[in-house]
Amino acid sequence: MTGDPEPISAQARRALEQELADLRDERRLVAGTLRESSASAGDQADQADQLRRADQLRRADQLRRADQLGRLDRRIEDITERLREAASAGPAPTDVVGVGSTVTVRFPDGETETLRIGEVAEALDQTLVTADSPLGRALLGRRPGDTVRYDTPDGPAAAVLVSIGEPPAS
């Protein structure tokens, strides 16, 4: 990315807004269980050793939940900031590749693939290329006809950006 606020497509915005809502729901649940688990075990146990062990387990559980809250808070903050930056960047361009674009690229062997440029990898989506991946970074800001070069685990590679949007009719 360029360092300037990057616009995102409406589809990418909806995905981030949904993730943000889900994270906030999860955070409320985790915070609620953290409050519940902080209640004292009381004097129900007759032996001091049982109380000590129960207290140690409770503290370990509280630490785990506090760590989970920290991770959720960081992701919520990241998404909130990304949405704020995208709003100040304006609408996603349709004449150059941006986050949320669908692109068709042709590789040197003649094979063409239609891919989506996304912010976050989605499990099982073989057509998604993240904007921070080598190919994603190479495609950002490019126009149809441009050749992009990027690194792969097997070495340098190249592809030609055929089109932005839905694949061209064959």
C-alpha positions in Angstrom: 0.0 0.0 0.0 1.1 3.6 -0.6 0.9 4.9 3.0 -2.0 7.2 2.1 -5.5 6.1 3.2 -6.6 3.4 0.8 -10.2 3.2 -0.4 -12.1 0.0 -0.2 -14.9 -1.5 -2.2 -18.5 -1.6 -0.9 -18.1 -5.4 -0.6 -14.9 -5.1 1.4 -16.5 -2.5 3.7 -19.5 -4.7 4.4 -17.1 -7.7 5.2 -15.1 -5.5 7.6 -18.3 -4.1 9.2 -19.6 -7.6 9.7 -16.3 -8.8 11.2 -16.4 -5.8 13.5 -19.9 -6.6 14.7 -19.0 -10.2 15.3 -15.9 -9.2 17.3 -17.8 -6.8 19.4 -20.4 -9.6 20.2 -17.5 -12.0 21.1 -15.9 -9.3 23.2 -19.1 -8.8 25.2 -19.4 -12.5 25.8 -15.7 -12.9 26.9 -16.0 -9.8 29.2 -19.1 -11.2 30.8 -17.5 -14.5 31.5 -14.4 -12.7 32.9 -16.6 -10.8 35.4 -18.5 -14.0 36.4 -15.3 -15.9 37.0 -13.8 -13.2 39.2 -16.4 -13.9 41.9 -14.9 -15.4 45.0 -15.1 -19.1 45.4 -16.2 -18.5 49.0 -15.7 -20.9 51.9 -17.5 -23.8 50.3 -14.5 -26.0 50.3 -13.5 -27.5 53.7 -9.8 -27.8 52.9 -7.4 -24.9 52.4 -5.5 -26.9 49.6 -8.7 -27.2 47.6 -9.3 -23.4 47.9 -5.7 -22.7 46.8 -5.9 -24.9 43.8 -9.3 -23.5 42.8 -8.0 -20.0 43.2 -5.0 -20.8 40.9 -7.2 -22.3 38.3 -9.5 -19.2 38.4 -6.6 -16.8 38.1 -5.2 -18.8 35.1 -8.6 -18.7 33.4 -8.9 -14.9 34.1 -5.4 -14.3 32.5 -6.4 -16.4 29.5 -9.6 -14.4 29.1 -7.8 -11.1 29.6 -5.4 -12.0 26.8 -8.3 -12.9 24.6 -9.9 -9.5 25.4 -6.7 -7.8 24.5 -6.5 -9.6 21.1 -10.2 -8.8 20.4 -9.6 -5.1 21.4 -6.6 -4.8 19.1 -8.5 -6.3 16.1 -11.5 -4.1 16.8 -9.2 -1.1 16.9 -7.5 -2.1 13.6 -10.8 -2.5 11.8 -12.2 0.7 13.2 -9.1 2.6 12.0 -9.2 0.9 8.6 -12.8 1.9 8.1 -12.1 5.4 9.2 -9.1 5.7 6.8 -11.2 4.2 3.9 -13.9 6.8 4.5 -11.4 9.7 4.3 -9.9 8.1 1.1 -13.2 8.3 -0.7 -14.7 5.7 -3.0 -12.6 2.9 -4.5 -11.4 3.6 -8.0 -12.8 1.5 -10.8 -10.1 2.2 -13.3 -7.1 1.0 -11.2 -6.8 -2.1 -8.9 -7.7 -1.5 -5.3 -8.8 -3.5 -2.3 -12.0 -5.2 -3.2 -11.3 -5.2 -6.9 -11.9 -8.3 -9.0 -9.2 -8.7 -11.6 -8.3 -11.1 -14.4 -4.6 -11.8 -14.8 -2.7 -13.8 -17.4 0.4 -15.7 -16.5 3.4 -16.4 -18.8 2.1 -20.0 -19.5 -1.1 -18.4 -21.0 -3.4 -19.4 -18.1 -5.8 -16.7 -16.9 -7.3 -16.4 -13.5 -9.9 -14.1 -12.0 -9.0 -13.0 -8.5 -10.4 -10.7 -5.8 -8.1 -8.4 -3.9 -9.0 -8.5 -0.3 -7.9 -7.2 3.1 -8.2 -10.4 5.0 -7.6 -13.9 3.9 -10.8 -16.0 3.9 -10.6 -19.7 4.5 -11.4 -21.8 1.4 -11.5 -18.9 -0.9 -9.0 -19.8 -3.6 -9.8 -16.7 -5.7 -8.8 -14.2 -3.0 -5.4 -12.5 -3.0 -4.7 -10.3 0.0 -3.6 -6.8 -0.6 -0.4 -7.4 1.4 0.7 -10.5 -0.5 3.4 -10.2 -3.1 0.9 -10.5 -6.0 -1.6 -8.2 -4.3 0.9 -5.5 -3.6 2.1 -5.7 -7.3 -1.5 -5.3 -8.6 -2.5 -2.4 -6.4 -2.8 0.8 -8.4 -2.3 -0.9 -11.8 -4.4 -0.6 -14.9 -5.4 -3.2 -17.5 -2.4 -4.0 -19.8 0.2 -3.5 -17.1 2.7 -6.2 -16.4 3.3 -6.8 -12.7 6.4 -8.5 -11.2 6.3 -10.1 -7.8 8.2 -12.7 -5.8 7.1 -16.2 -5.1 8.6 -19.0 -3.0 9.9 -20.4 -6.4 11.5 -17.1 -7.4 10.4 -14.0 -9.4 7.2 -14.1 -11.3 5.2 -11.9 -13.6 1.6 -11.5 -14.8 -0.3 -9.2 -17.1 -3.4 -7.4 -15.7 -6.1 -8.3 -18.3 -9.1 -6.5 -16.8 -10.6 -5.0 -13.7 -14.1 -6.1 -12.8 -15.8 -9.2 -14.0 -13.8 -11.3 -16.5 -14.1 -10.4 -20.1 -16.4 -12.4 -22.3 -14.5 -15.2 -24.2 
